[in-house]
Structures are given as structure tokens and as C-alpha cells.
Amino acid sequence: MSDICPTLRRDGDQVVILDQTRLPYEEHYLRLDSLACAATAIRDMQVRGAPLIGAAAAFGMALALRHDASDTQLRHADQVLRQTRPTAVNLHWALDRMHAALGPLPAAARSAAAWAEAEAIRSADAANNAAIGQHGLALLRPLASKPGPLQLMTHCNAGWLATCGHGTALAPIYAAHAAGLDVHVWVSETRPRNQGLLTAWELARAGVPHTLIADNAAGWLMAAGRVDCVIVGADRIAANGDTANKVGTYLKALAARAHDVPFYVAAPHSTIDPACPDGAGIPIEERDADELRLLPGLADDGRIVRTRLAPASSPVCNPAFDVTPAGWVTGIICESGVVQPDALASLTRH
């Protein structure tokens, strides 16, 4: 796959990101020049996806230390960035890694080291994506031996928009398409943020056959035998293999279990949280009610507009994630291979 744009890159002493709040209607890049800008980008989902959030936090730390690399500023930047998104453990993993690299250094050496470490995190994620793609491809090849297209399903967006490379859940799909396998992807729209539209946008750019579906159509498609495999990403994986991903993943896993459809989670080691024993310990982010009450879209004149679906007075529950039990997960595709959920203790987080 070659048609990929950088989601995040350094430009001098600033960081340039692709603003995902404007997709799929506009491709617009933003410049971040401060800790506050980086924190806002993460909190408001201008950057999103667990691996990309981690990289953005690392670069946010580098921005924060440009002019003041004191211990006080280091602690302040860490506190600000940790409070942006509670569920994606990659954010905390990246900040822990930045602290380990920067804490022992004298203040005068920290700024250059912060940029270097952030770039190392970005580069490593791209390499991990490629490895996940190849390990996932090995799983998909046998499934593709049947007549007709290999029918895959995904939820949310775990492609290159959510990472620093080709993605997690989409990496095996891109690898399969590049290898010449006949694949078709059922793309769940993923309300209320509609990240499935981002997946459809990505797949269209890459020439991968796909069909957008309403979230609630997934169970019927599996019951009808029209899905061969489900692959999703993850925002945090507990030590026992319970997996938090965008809300709606649980229902797809439940339907897959009912109809004997393989259900894979694709995520790097950094998404595994060995300090979290099981899914009950994963914090679930509750987001703003207007994400549910208002729907963004494109007006006839090309403007991005927000349409009100429910009155401002309507009570709303808007959890951003749910947790899929480990027993419903066929395997976890990570950069070192495919791991059974009950074997995560054999992995070492890097």
C-alpha cells in the first residue's frame, strides 16, 4: 500500500497533524506549537487511535520542553497529557517511556532527547504495523481458499489514520489486498463518532472493495453466513486478555461467538496493560453528550454542518468504549505474532 499520508510528523520545532475531525469531508493539516495544542488535539480527537495517541503524547512532551526542560515542566507536561484520554493505555505507555528517557538527563539535554525519543516511538509504531499486517495475512490466507471474496468485518477505524503506519486491524487487510487476495470488507459505521466513515475513506483510497453498513446490521450479516472473519483494534488489553475497543465491539464479538466467526484483535504490545488484571479495571471514557445529540455531515454547498438529532434537554449516556471478554477473542495479532488471550503474560512490553 503506497497511498498513505502522514498522520503526524515533525516540522522544525512544531508538529503537523492530519485533523481527523474534518474527515472524511476535508483533508486538513494543523500545526501544533505548544503543549496546550497537543493536549487539545488528543482530547478533541483531532488525533485518535491508541497508537497515534501515544505518539502524539510523546511529541506533545517534546513541544512542552522546547524552552523549559526543568523537572517542574516535565511533571507539568506529563500531568496535562495524561488527563486527555483515560482509556487508551498507549498514551500512558508513551509518557512512561518519555520519562524513563528524559528524567535522568540534565535539563539542557532534554529537549533534543525528547524529539529523538518521540521520533523513535513513531518509527517503532510504523514497524509494528507492518509486522501485524504480515502475521494477520498468514491467518487470512487459509480463509481465502474458499470460492468468492474473503468477507471481512471491522469496527471503528484502526487503519493508518489511527497509527503511524498502515494500522492495526486494517494492516492485515492491506497486506492481503497487496498480496492479491480477493477481499471485501464490511465497514461498520461506528456511531456516534462515525469512525467507520474514516475506514471507508481509507479503503477507497487504497482500492480495497468494501461496503459501509449500519452498526446494527453486523449481527444479521454474520447470521446469514456473509462474514468469514472479524478484525478489530484495541485501546487497552488487560492482563487476562479482556479487550477495550470502541463501543459496539462487544456486540460484534457476541454475534461472532454465536455464529462461529473468528474474532481477532490487532494491537501492538504497548496496548497490553499487565497492571490491569481484567476488563473490570479498564476505565471507560464517558464523552460529551452532544456527540450523540448532533450529527456532522456535508451540506449541499460543501460546508461541514452539524445536524441536531435530539433536543439539548435529552439525557444521554455516551460511553466511548466497551470491553470484550477474553474468551470471545480467537487471537491477538501483535508485532511478535498471534497470541492467545490467556498467554499474554509471555509477552514483554517494550
For each residue, the residues with C-beta under 8 A, 3 or more apart:
1: 4 166 174 177 178 206
2:
3: 205 206
4: 1 160 166
5: 18 27 160
6: 9 16 18
7: 17 18 47 52 160 161 162 163 164
8: 15 16 17 18 47 52 55 56 59 122 164
9: 6 15 16
10: 14 15 16 59 62 115 118 119
11: 14 15 16 31
12:
13: 33 63 66
14: 10 11 31 32 33 63
15: 8 9 10 11 31 32 33 38 56 59 60 62 63
16: 6 8 9 10 11 29 30 31 32
17: 7 8 29 30 32 41 46 47 56
18: 5 6 7 8 23 27 28 29 30 47 161
19: 22 23 28 29 30 46
20: 23 45 46 47 48 161 198
21: 44 45 46
22: 19 25 26 27 28 304
23: 18 19 20 26 27 161 197 198 201
24: 197 198 200 201
25: 22 298 304
26: 22 23 304
27: 5 18 22 23
28: 18 19 22
29: 16 17 18 19
30: 16 17 18 19 41 46
31: 11 14 15 16
32: 14 15 16 17 37 38 41 59 60 63
33: 13 14 15 37 63
34: 37 38 63 64
35: 38 39 60 61 63 64 76 77 80 81
36: 39 40 80
37: 32 33 34 40 41 63
38: 15 32 34 35 41 42 56 57 59 60 63 64 81
39: 35 36 42 43 60 80 81 83 84
40: 36 37 43 44 46
41: 17 30 32 37 38 44 46 47 56
42: 38 39 45 46 47 53 56 57 60 81 84 85 91
43: 39 40 84 85
44: 21 40 41
45: 20 21 42 48 193
46: 17 19 20 21 30 40 41 42
47: 7 8 17 18 20 41 42 52 53 56
48: 20 45 52 53 157 161 162 195
49: 52 53 157 158 161 162 163 233
50: 53 54 88 89 90 91 162 233 234 235 236 267 271
51: 54 55 90 125 128 129 162 163 164 168 268 270 271
52: 7 8 47 48 49 55 56 125 161 162 163 164
53: 42 47 48 49 50 56 57 84 85 88 90 91
54: 50 51 57 58 88 90 91 93 94 121 125 270
55: 8 51 52 58 59 94 118 121 122 125 164
56: 8 15 17 38 41 42 47 52 53 59 60
57: 38 42 53 54 60 61 81 84 91 94 95 98
58: 54 55 61 62 94 95 97 98 114 117 118 121 122
59: 8 10 15 32 38 55 56 62 63 118 122
60: 15 32 35 38 39 42 56 57 63 64 77 81
61: 35 57 58 64 65 74 77 78 81 95 98 102 114 118
62: 10 15 58 59 65 66 111 114 115 117 118
63: 13 14 15 32 33 34 35 37 38 59 60 66
64: 34 35 38 60 61 68 73 76 77 80
65: 61 62 68 69 73 74 77 102 110 111 114
66: 13 62 63 111
67:
68: 64 65 73
69: 65 73 74 102 107 108 110 111 114
70: 73 74 107
71: 74 75 107
72: 75 76
73: 64 65 68 69 70 76 77
74: 61 65 69 70 71 77 78 99 102 103 110
75: 71 72 78 79
76: 35 64 72 73 79 80
77: 35 60 61 64 65 73 74 80 81
78: 61 74 75 81 82 95 98 99
79: 75 76 82 83
80: 35 36 39 64 76 77 83 84
81: 35 38 39 42 57 60 61 77 78 84 91 95
82: 78 79 91 92 95
83: 39 79 80
84: 39 42 43 53 57 80 81 91
85: 42 43 53 88 91 285
86: 283 285
87: 235 236 244 282 283 284 285 320 321
88: 50 53 54 85 91 235 236
89: 50 92 93 235 236 270 271 272 273 276
90: 50 51 53 54 93 94 235 268 270 271
91: 42 50 53 54 57 81 82 84 85 88 94 95
92: 82 89 95 96
93: 54 89 90 96 97 270 349
94: 54 55 57 58 90 91 97 98 121 270
95: 57 58 61 78 81 82 91 92 98 99
96: 92 93 99 100
97: 58 93 94 100 101 117 121
98: 57 58 61 78 94 95 101 102 114 117 118
99: 74 78 95 96 102 103
100: 96 97 103
101: 97 98 105 113 114 117
102: 61 65 69 74 98 99 105 110 113 114 117
103: 74 99 100
104:
105: 101 102 109 110 113
106: 109 110
107: 69 70 71 110
108: 69
109: 105 106 112 113
110: 65 69 74 102 105 106 107 113 114
111: 62 65 66 69 114 115
112: 109 115 116
113: 101 102 105 109 110 116 117
114: 58 61 62 65 69 98 101 102 110 111 117 118
115: 10 62 111 112 118 119
116: 112 113 119 120
117: 58 62 97 98 101 102 113 114 120 121
118: 10 55 58 59 61 62 98 114 115 121 122
119: 10 115 116 122 123
120: 116 117 123 124
121: 54 55 58 94 97 117 118 124 125
122: 8 55 58 59 118 119 125 126 164
123: 119 120 126 127 164
124: 120 121 127 128 350
125: 51 52 54 55 121 122 128 129 163 164 165 268
126: 122 123 129 130 163 164 165 166
127: 123 124 130 131 165 335
128: 51 124 125 131 132 165 268 269 334 335
129: 51 125 126 132 133 160 163 164 165 166 167 168 171 268
130: 126 127 133 134 165 166 171
131: 127 128 134 135 335 336
132: 128 129 135 136 168 171 172 266 267 268 333 334 335
133: 129 130 136 137 166 171 172 174 175
134: 130 131 137 138 175
135: 131 132 138 139 172 333 334 335 337 338
136: 132 133 139 140 171 172 173 175 176 231 264 266 333
137: 133 134 140 141 172 175 176 179
138: 134 135 141 338
139: 135 136 142 143 172 229 262 264 331 333 338
140: 136 137 143 144 150 152 172 176 181 183 229
141: 137 138 144 145 176 181
142: 139 145
143: 139 140 146 150 228 229 262
144: 140 141 150 176 181 182 183
145: 141 142
146: 143 150 228
147:
148: 151 182
149: 182 183 184 209
150: 140 143 144 146 176 181 182 183 184 228 229
151: 148 184 186 226 227 228 229
152: 140 173 183 184 185 186 227 228 229 230 231
153: 185 186 188 218 221 222 227 229 230 231 252
154: 158 169 170 173 185 186 187 188 199 230 231 232
155: 188 190 196 215 218 230 232 245 246 248 249 252
156: 188 190 195 196 199 232 233 245 246 248 249
157: 48 49 161 162 170 190 195 196 198 199 202
158: 49 154 162 163 167 168 169 170 199 232 233 266
159: 162 163 166 167 169 170 171 174 198 199 202 203
160: 4 5 7 129 163 165 166 167 170 202
161: 7 18 20 23 48 49 52 157 167 198 202
162: 7 48 49 50 51 52 157 158 159 167 168 233
163: 7 49 51 52 125 126 129 158 159 160 166 167 168
164: 7 8 51 52 55 122 123 125 126 129
165: 125 126 127 128 129 130 160 171
166: 1 4 126 129 130 133 159 160 163 170 171 174 175
167: 129 158 159 160 161 162 163 170 171 174 202 233
168: 51 129 132 158 162 163 171 233 234 266 267 268 333
169: 154 158 159 172 173 231 232 233 265 266
170: 154 157 158 159 160 166 167 173 174 199 202 203 231
171: 129 130 132 133 136 159 165 166 167 168 174 175 266
172: 132 133 135 136 137 139 140 169 175 176 231 266 333
173: 136 152 154 169 170 176 177 183 185 203 208 231
174: 1 133 159 166 167 170 171 177 178 206 208
175: 133 134 136 137 166 171 172 178 179
176: 136 137 140 141 144 150 172 173 179 181 183
177: 1 173 174 180 181 183 206 207 208
178: 1 174 175
179: 137 175 176
180: 177
181: 140 141 144 150 176 177
182: 144 148 149 150
183: 140 144 149 150 152 173 176 177 208 209
184: 149 150 151 152 209 210 211
185: 152 153 154 173 199 203 208 209 210 211
186: 151 152 153 154 210 211 213 218 221 226 227
187: 154 196 199 200 203 210 211 212 213
188: 153 154 155 156 196 213 214 215 218 248 252
189: 194 196 197 212 213 214 215
190: 155 156 157 193 194 195 196 215 246 248
191: 194 215 248
192: 291 292 295 318
193: 45 190 291
194: 189 190 191 197 198 295 296
195: 48 156 157 190 198 199 246
196: 155 156 157 187 188 189 190 199 200 212 215
197: 23 24 189 194 200 201 212
198: 20 23 24 157 159 161 194 195 201 202
199: 154 156 157 158 159 170 185 187 195 196 202 203 210
200: 24 187 196 197 203 204 210 212
201: 23 24 197 198 204 205
202: 157 159 160 161 167 170 198 199 205 206
203: 159 170 173 185 187 199 200 206 208 209 210
204: 200 201 207 208 210
205: 3 201 202
206: 1 3 174 177 202 203
207: 177 204
208: 173 174 177 183 185 203 204
209: 149 183 184 185 203
210: 184 185 186 187 199 200 203 204
211: 184 185 186 187
212: 187 189 196 197 200
213: 186 187 188 189 217 218 221
214: 188 189 217
215: 155 188 189 190 191 196 218 248 251
216: 219
217: 213 214 220 221
218: 153 155 186 188 213 215 221 222 227 251 252 255
219: 216 222 223 251 252 255
220: 217 223 224
221: 153 186 213 217 218 224 226 227
222: 153 218 219 225 226 227 255 256 258 259 261
223: 219 220 255 258 259
224: 220 221
225: 222 259
226: 151 186 221 222
227: 151 152 153 186 218 221 222 230 256 259 261
228: 143 146 150 151 152 261 262
229: 139 140 143 150 151 152 153 261 262 263 264
230: 152 153 154 155 227 252 253 256 261 262 263 264
231: 136 152 153 154 169 170 172 173 264 265 266 333
232: 154 155 156 158 169 245 246 249 252 263 264 265 266
233: 49 50 156 158 162 167 168 169 245 265 266 267
234: 50 168 237 243 244 245 265 266 267 271
235: 50 87 88 89 90 244 245 246 271 321
236: 50 87 88 89 243 244 271 273 276 282
237: 234 241 242 243 244 265 267 271 272 273 332 344
238: 241 242 243 244 273 276 277 278 279 281 282 326
239: 272 273 274 275 276 277 278 344 345
240: 277 278 279 326 341 342 344
241: 237 238 326 329 332 340 341 342 344
242: 237 238 278 279 280 282 323 324 325 326 341
243: 234 236 237 238 249 265 267 279 323 324 326 329 332 341
244: 87 234 235 236 237 238 279 282 284 321 322 323 324
245: 155 156 232 233 234 235 249 265 321 322 324
246: 155 156 190 195 232 235 249 320 321 322
247: 250 319 320 321 322
248: 155 156 188 190 191 215 251 252 322
249: 155 156 232 243 245 246 252 253 321 322 324
250: 247 253 254 322 323 324
251: 215 218 219 248 254 255
252: 153 155 188 218 219 230 232 248 249 255 256 263
253: 230 249 250 256 257 263 324 325 328 329
254: 250 251 257 258 328
255: 218 219 222 223 251 252 258 259 261
256: 222 227 230 252 253 259 261 262 263 328
257: 253 254 260 263 328
258: 222 223 254 255
259: 222 223 225 227 255 256
260: 257
261: 222 227 228 229 230 255 256
262: 139 143 228 229 230 256 330
263: 229 230 232 252 253 256 257 324 328 329 330
264: 136 139 229 230 231 232 329 330 331 332 333 338
265: 169 231 232 233 234 237 243 245 324 329 331 332 333
266: 132 136 158 168 169 171 172 231 232 233 234 332 333 334
267: 50 132 168 233 234 237 243 271 272 332 333 334
268: 51 90 125 128 129 132 168 271 334 335
269: 128 272 334 335 336 347 348 349 350
270: 51 54 89 90 93 94 349 350
271: 50 51 89 90 234 235 236 237 267 268
272: 89 237 239 267 269 334 344 347 349
273: 89 236 237 238 239 276 282
274: 239 344 345 349
275: 239
276: 89 236 238 239 273 281 282
277: 238 239 240 281
278: 238 239 240 242 281
279: 238 240 242 243 244 282 323 324 325 326
280: 242 323
281: 238 276 277 278
282: 87 236 238 242 244 273 276 279 321 323
283: 86 87
284: 87 244 319 320 321 322 323
285: 85 86 87 319 320 321
286: 317 318 319 320
287: 291 318 319 320
288: 291 318
289: 292 293 314 316 318
290: 293 294 312
291: 192 193 287 288 294 318
292: 192 289 309 310 316 318
293: 289 290 308 309 310 311 312 314 316
294: 290 291 306 307 308 309
295: 192 194 306 307 309
296: 194 304 305 306 307
297: 304 305 306 307
298: 25 302 303 304 305
299: 302 303 304 305
300:
301:
302: 298 299
303: 298 299
304: 22 25 26 296 297 298 299
305: 296 297 298 299
306: 294 295 296 297
307: 294 295 296 297
308: 293 294 311 312
309: 292 293 294 295
310: 292 293 314 316
311: 293 308 314
312: 290 293 308
313:
314: 289 293 310 311
315:
316: 289 292 293 310
317: 286
318: 192 286 287 288 289 291 292
319: 247 284 285 286 287 322
320: 87 246 247 284 285 286 287
321: 87 235 244 245 246 247 249 282 284 285
322: 244 245 246 247 248 249 250 284 319
323: 242 243 244 250 279 280 282 284
324: 242 243 244 245 249 250 253 263 265 279 328 329
325: 242 253 279 328 329
326: 238 240 241 242 243 279 329 341 342
327: 341
328: 253 254 256 257 263 324 325
329: 241 243 253 263 264 265 324 325 326 332 341
330: 262 263 264
331: 139 264 265 338 339 340 341
332: 237 241 243 264 265 266 267 329 338 339 340 341 344
333: 132 135 136 139 168 172 231 264 265 266 267 337 338
334: 128 132 135 266 267 268 269 272 337 338 339 347
335: 127 128 131 132 135 268 269
336: 131 269 339 347
337: 135 333 334
338: 135 138 139 264 331 332 333 334
339: 331 332 334 336 343 344 346 347
340: 241 331 332 343
341: 240 241 242 243 326 327 329 331 332 344
342: 240 241 326
343: 339 340 346 347
344: 237 239 240 241 272 274 332 339 341 347
345: 239 274
346: 339 343
347: 269 272 334 336 339 343 344
348: 269
349: 93 269 270 272 274
350: 124 269 270
